[in-house]
């Protein structure tokens, strides 16, 4: 499969065709101006060809020049991931630490040659999937003397489909939409849809332990991995393809979540399933956040395994689902390729009603598997449209600082955990953003033993001071997540952003073990230094 010819955007998520136009950005500025009581204009997008970059510090051997280059635009586009501060710096034309070269290997032999060259010359090697990292996972560390970004966009084929076992072998550089397009004629799907799905890759999902939108049961990419193949400077690391094994620690567990610091994933076998046709959806309104959370716990512990089971707090429900700002919204969704889902959704709704949930029977939507649906979506449809329609470039550079942090904790810890997060992070938001500060929460995933809350914050800050304010908020958020008994990240990955917080969370000896593994697989420490742990 040919790599996508369209260039990635250098200042917003996705490709050039995903960039919001000036009219859309102006409308966002108009709305923010009304909120501020002062006029805010969108900043101009710089001409990519005129942005200054430092000269490359590496010399590309002639035998590698067919797939390795130091082209201005290629280096610039591979400088940043997708975090708001990165996109803001890009919009301002600030590319202080770009890679010195970008490799696009077309075969595993070319991948081997690229990594061997980097290892022999001490060049930092940064594996690059879709570039959607929001935790500084694809950035060039400041302390290196030369860096090569290795983009696997040419390693993007479907290599094999085993319809009997329902599994597929994919090269790491294949994008989500291309993978699903290849599976659709076979009536199959991976059913893994992270928010970055249009622009992210299979290898990136595995490397970062990505989480899809399905809220229960199979949610993380971990659940789909059957085997992996990874290249390290010490050689190839490939696991046997098995449905399960009790033979010692799993080699795949070293690869999943390794974030490019132990090796470069070239391909993997992933478990597939039939495409669903039967669906059912309900949006249940709760008078309080606490009551809705209790209902969610009882539904997930009934092990009905809804595909979607999330709750929006009053702020989220008011802003994105059309509720009145005092009510919470629980969204319940079921799907199956084989079994009608009407009974499952009715049981879940009955549980929700036991704990104060309000929904009329006519607002339960049930699809019979033939495309015929009964019922009305109501606030669920409004929320879905708001969620899917997000674009990071709309408000970039306007002085509105917005970001998220996500975590997971146990149900017994949840109420106090949520109170502590809101109290401590809310205090910093108030100090730095004043009355414009906003903090909200929703569950993206839920487990029988605990939820995965996803907090969003936003507020107005002085233009030019975004990074300083963000750092104060992020430091407090990371500290309270660990202090209160949560994880520093549930599905956004560790990267360089969360490395210190993860060090506080994990057992100290586990960190030592992982560093020993890195010394074995990457003795010269060239692979993505600073990700997961300090070099």
ZICOR-V877476 format. One record per residue. N is the residue number from 0. RES is the residue in one letter. NEAR is the number of other C-alpha atoms within 10 Angstrom. D_LAST is the distance of its C-alpha to the last C-alpha in Angstrom with 2 decimals. Layout:
N/RES/NEAR/D_LAST
N/RES/NEAR/D_LAST
This chain:
0/X/11/36.29
1/X/10/35.79
2/X/16/32.81
3/X/12/33.94
4/X/6/35.33
5/X/9/35.06
6/X/13/32.21
7/X/21/29.72
8/X/17/30.35
9/X/26/27.98
10/X/28/28.91
11/X/26/29.67
12/X/23/29.10
13/X/22/30.44
14/X/16/32.46
15/X/14/34.86
16/X/11/37.65
17/X/13/35.83
18/X/20/35.77
19/X/16/38.25
20/X/11/41.03
21/X/14/42.20
22/X/11/44.96
23/X/15/42.63
24/X/19/40.29
25/X/18/43.41
26/X/15/44.69
27/X/19/41.45
28/X/24/41.78
29/X/17/45.41
30/X/13/44.60
31/X/20/41.95
32/X/15/44.47
33/X/11/46.94
34/X/12/44.47
35/X/12/43.74
36/X/9/47.27
37/X/10/46.11
38/X/12/45.72
39/X/18/42.26
40/X/16/41.99
41/X/20/39.29
42/X/16/37.32
43/X/10/37.90
44/X/13/35.46
45/X/13/34.45
46/X/9/35.52
47/X/17/32.53
48/X/9/33.93
49/X/10/34.16
50/X/15/30.65
51/X/13/29.01
52/X/18/25.76
53/X/12/24.23
54/X/10/25.11
55/X/17/22.99
56/X/14/20.95
57/X/17/21.22
58/X/12/24.35
59/X/16/25.19
60/X/11/27.14
61/X/8/30.66
62/X/10/30.30
63/X/15/27.58
64/X/11/29.35
65/X/13/31.31
66/X/15/28.34
67/X/22/25.71
68/X/18/26.65
69/X/21/25.72
70/X/12/28.39
71/X/20/28.36
72/X/15/28.97
73/X/20/26.60
74/X/23/23.65
75/X/27/24.78
76/X/21/25.27
77/X/24/21.77
78/X/21/20.10
79/X/28/20.20
80/X/25/20.44
81/X/24/23.21
82/X/18/22.39
83/X/24/25.36
84/X/20/23.59
85/X/22/22.32
86/X/23/25.87
87/X/23/27.34
88/X/17/25.37
89/X/24/26.50
90/X/22/30.05
91/X/17/29.99
92/X/20/28.93
93/X/16/25.61
94/X/20/23.14
95/X/15/21.04
96/X/18/18.00
97/X/27/19.42
98/X/32/18.25
99/X/29/19.94
100/X/25/21.51
101/X/24/22.20
102/X/28/23.05
103/X/21/25.64
104/X/22/26.14
105/X/18/29.50
106/X/13/29.24
107/X/13/26.87
108/X/9/27.79
109/X/18/26.61
110/X/22/23.34
111/X/18/22.92
112/X/15/23.87
113/X/22/21.45
114/X/24/18.37
115/X/17/19.76
116/X/17/20.23
117/X/20/16.69
118/X/21/15.42
119/X/11/18.17
120/X/12/17.52
121/X/16/13.74
122/X/24/14.12
123/X/26/11.53
124/X/31/13.39
125/X/29/13.87
126/X/26/16.38
127/X/29/19.06
128/X/26/21.87
129/X/28/24.20
130/X/26/21.93
131/X/24/23.01
132/X/23/19.70
133/X/21/20.34
134/X/20/16.90
135/X/23/15.05
136/X/31/14.04
137/X/30/15.21
138/X/28/14.40
139/X/27/13.14
140/X/21/10.24
141/X/11/12.11
142/X/8/10.21
143/X/13/10.86
144/X/13/14.27
145/X/22/15.49
146/X/28/14.90
147/X/28/17.15
148/X/27/17.85
149/X/24/19.46
150/X/22/22.23
151/X/28/24.14
152/X/24/27.25
153/X/19/29.43
154/X/23/28.48
155/X/25/30.51
156/X/21/33.39
157/X/18/34.99
158/X/12/35.23
159/X/12/37.41
160/X/18/39.11
161/X/12/40.44
162/X/12/43.10
163/X/6/44.30
164/X/11/41.05
165/X/15/40.05
166/X/22/36.68
167/X/23/35.26
168/X/19/32.88
169/X/23/31.00
170/X/25/28.71
171/X/29/25.50
172/X/25/26.46
173/X/27/29.70
174/X/24/30.22
175/X/21/31.68
176/X/15/35.13
177/X/15/35.47
178/X/20/34.68
179/X/15/37.28
180/X/12/39.78
181/X/15/39.63
182/X/20/40.19
183/X/13/42.95
184/X/9/45.80
185/X/12/45.14
186/X/12/45.42
187/X/21/41.83
188/X/22/38.75
189/X/21/35.15
190/X/20/35.78
191/X/23/32.22
192/X/19/32.35
193/X/20/29.34
194/X/15/30.23
195/X/19/28.27
196/X/18/30.50
197/X/16/32.25
198/X/19/29.12
199/X/24/26.45
200/X/28/26.10
201/X/27/26.30
202/X/31/22.91
203/X/28/21.37
204/X/28/23.36
205/X/27/22.18
206/X/27/18.47
207/X/24/18.66
208/X/23/21.39
209/X/24/23.74
210/X/25/26.91
211/X/22/30.28
212/X/19/33.19
213/X/24/35.13
214/X/25/35.04
215/X/22/35.87
216/X/17/35.71
217/X/17/33.57
218/X/22/31.17
219/X/25/27.58
220/X/26/26.85
221/X/20/26.15
222/X/14/29.94
223/X/19/30.63
224/X/22/28.29
225/X/20/30.37
226/X/22/28.03
227/X/26/25.05
228/X/20/24.21
229/X/21/20.68
230/X/20/19.63
231/X/23/16.51
232/X/23/16.09
233/X/16/17.70
234/X/13/20.59
235/X/16/22.23
236/X/18/21.71
237/X/18/24.92
238/X/17/26.61
239/X/13/30.37
240/X/14/32.20
241/X/10/33.74
242/X/11/35.16
243/X/8/33.72
244/X/10/32.95
245/X/6/32.94
246/X/6/31.43
247/X/6/28.46
248/X/9/25.15
249/X/13/25.01
250/X/14/22.81
251/X/21/23.00
252/X/13/21.27
253/X/13/17.99
254/X/26/18.54
255/X/22/19.91
256/X/23/17.29
257/X/24/14.36
258/X/29/14.02
259/X/29/13.36
260/X/27/10.05
261/X/30/12.24
262/X/29/15.01
263/X/31/17.60
264/X/30/20.56
265/X/23/23.76
266/X/27/26.42
267/X/23/27.46
268/X/24/30.68
269/X/23/31.43
270/X/20/34.36
271/X/21/37.04
272/X/17/40.10
273/X/17/43.40
274/X/18/43.57
275/X/17/45.02
276/X/17/48.45
277/X/22/49.60
278/X/23/48.14
279/X/27/48.96
280/X/28/47.66
281/X/30/48.55
282/X/28/47.55
283/X/25/48.55
284/X/24/48.94
285/X/26/48.35
286/X/15/49.73
287/X/16/46.58
288/X/20/42.84
289/X/13/43.13
290/X/15/45.93
291/X/26/44.11
292/X/27/40.98
293/X/15/43.28
294/X/23/44.96
295/X/27/41.69
296/X/19/40.79
297/X/16/44.19
298/X/23/44.08
299/X/22/40.73
300/X/15/41.82
301/X/13/44.98
302/X/12/42.80
303/X/15/44.59
304/X/23/41.23
305/X/24/41.88
306/X/22/39.78
307/X/21/39.46
308/X/28/39.62
309/X/27/38.21
310/X/29/39.51
311/X/27/39.46
312/X/24/39.98
313/X/24/42.90
314/X/20/40.91
315/X/23/39.46
316/X/27/42.85
317/X/19/44.69
318/X/14/42.55
319/X/19/42.08
320/X/25/44.85
321/X/14/47.84
322/X/18/48.38
323/X/12/49.71
324/X/14/46.55
325/X/14/47.59
326/X/19/47.31
327/X/29/44.43
328/X/30/44.41
329/X/28/43.51
330/X/19/43.13
331/X/25/44.04
332/X/24/43.94
333/X/24/44.80
334/X/25/44.90
335/X/17/45.92
336/X/16/47.01
337/X/12/49.81
338/X/15/50.93
339/X/18/52.49
340/X/23/50.47
341/X/19/53.27
342/X/12/53.66
343/X/18/49.95
344/X/23/49.74
345/X/17/52.98
346/X/14/51.70
347/X/24/48.50
348/X/24/50.64
349/X/14/52.98
350/X/17/50.14
351/X/27/49.02
352/X/17/52.59
353/X/11/52.81
354/X/16/50.27
355/X/17/51.89
356/X/22/50.74
357/X/17/53.16
358/X/17/53.74
359/X/11/56.98
360/X/12/57.60
361/X/12/58.08
362/X/18/54.48
363/X/24/53.13
364/X/21/52.41
365/X/28/53.03
366/X/19/52.79
367/X/17/55.03
368/X/19/52.88
369/X/8/55.22
370/X/10/53.94
371/X/9/56.56
372/X/15/55.21
373/X/13/57.07
374/X/16/56.09
375/X/18/54.40
376/X/16/50.68
377/X/16/51.16
378/X/21/48.02
379/X/22/45.77
380/X/14/46.59
381/X/15/45.97
382/X/21/42.51
383/X/12/41.60
384/X/12/42.67
385/X/12/40.70
386/X/13/37.52
387/X/9/37.68
388/X/8/38.73
389/X/9/35.65
390/X/15/34.31
391/X/18/31.41
392/X/21/33.06
393/X/21/36.28
394/X/22/35.31
395/X/25/32.38
396/X/24/33.07
397/X/21/36.00
398/X/19/34.53
399/X/20/34.14
400/X/24/30.70
401/X/20/30.24
402/X/17/27.37
403/X/18/26.88
404/X/19/24.87
405/X/23/25.57
406/X/23/25.36
407/X/25/27.44
408/X/22/29.28
409/X/17/32.32
410/X/17/35.89
411/X/10/36.90
412/X/13/34.12
413/X/20/34.67
414/X/13/37.39
415/X/11/35.85
416/X/21/32.36
417/X/16/33.80
418/X/11/35.73
419/X/16/32.74
420/X/20/30.65
421/X/19/33.62
422/X/13/34.53
423/X/15/31.19
424/X/22/29.93
425/X/19/33.54
426/X/16/33.87
427/X/20/30.97
428/X/25/32.39
429/X/14/35.76
430/X/14/34.49
431/X/20/32.67
432/X/19/34.91
433/X/14/38.22
434/X/11/40.81
435/X/15/39.15
436/X/21/36.31
437/X/17/36.40
438/X/17/34.51
439/X/18/35.36
440/X/23/34.36
441/X/25/35.07
442/X/22/34.16
443/X/26/32.52
444/X/28/32.55
445/X/29/34.41
446/X/21/34.41
447/X/18/37.14
448/X/12/35.00
449/X/18/33.52
450/X/24/32.96
451/X/24/30.04
452/X/24/30.90
453/X/19/29.74
454/X/21/30.18
455/X/16/30.95
456/X/18/31.43
457/X/18/32.95
458/X/19/34.73
459/X/21/35.79
460/X/21/33.79
461/X/13/34.48
462/X/12/33.42
463/X/10/30.58
464/X/11/29.41
465/X/19/27.92
466/X/16/24.22
467/X/11/25.00
468/X/17/27.17
469/X/19/24.83
470/X/11/22.03
471/X/15/24.59
472/X/20/25.71
473/X/18/22.36
474/X/14/21.12
475/X/17/24.41
476/X/23/24.37
477/X/24/21.00
478/X/16/22.17
479/X/21/25.56
480/X/24/24.43
481/X/16/22.53
482/X/15/25.26
483/X/17/28.00
484/X/16/26.77
485/X/22/25.44
486/X/21/22.29
487/X/27/19.93
488/X/20/20.72
489/X/22/23.45
490/X/24/23.09
491/X/19/21.12
492/X/27/17.75
493/X/27/14.51
494/X/27/12.64
495/X/21/10.78
496/X/18/14.10
497/X/22/14.36
498/X/19/10.93
499/X/16/12.18
500/X/21/15.58
501/X/20/14.65
502/X/16/13.03
503/X/14/16.51
504/X/16/18.31
505/X/11/17.08
506/X/10/18.16
507/X/10/15.82
508/X/9/16.62
509/X/11/15.83
510/X/15/12.19
511/X/11/12.35
512/X/11/14.31
513/X/16/12.06
514/X/18/9.11
515/X/13/12.04
516/X/14/13.16
517/X/19/10.08
518/X/14/10.56
519/X/15/14.17
520/X/21/14.12
521/X/20/11.42
522/X/15/11.48
523/X/16/10.37
524/X/21/7.23
525/X/25/9.36
526/X/30/9.86
527/X/26/9.11
528/X/24/5.41
529/X/19/5.38
530/X/25/8.27
531/X/27/9.22
532/X/19/6.40
533/X/11/3.83
534/X/11/0.00
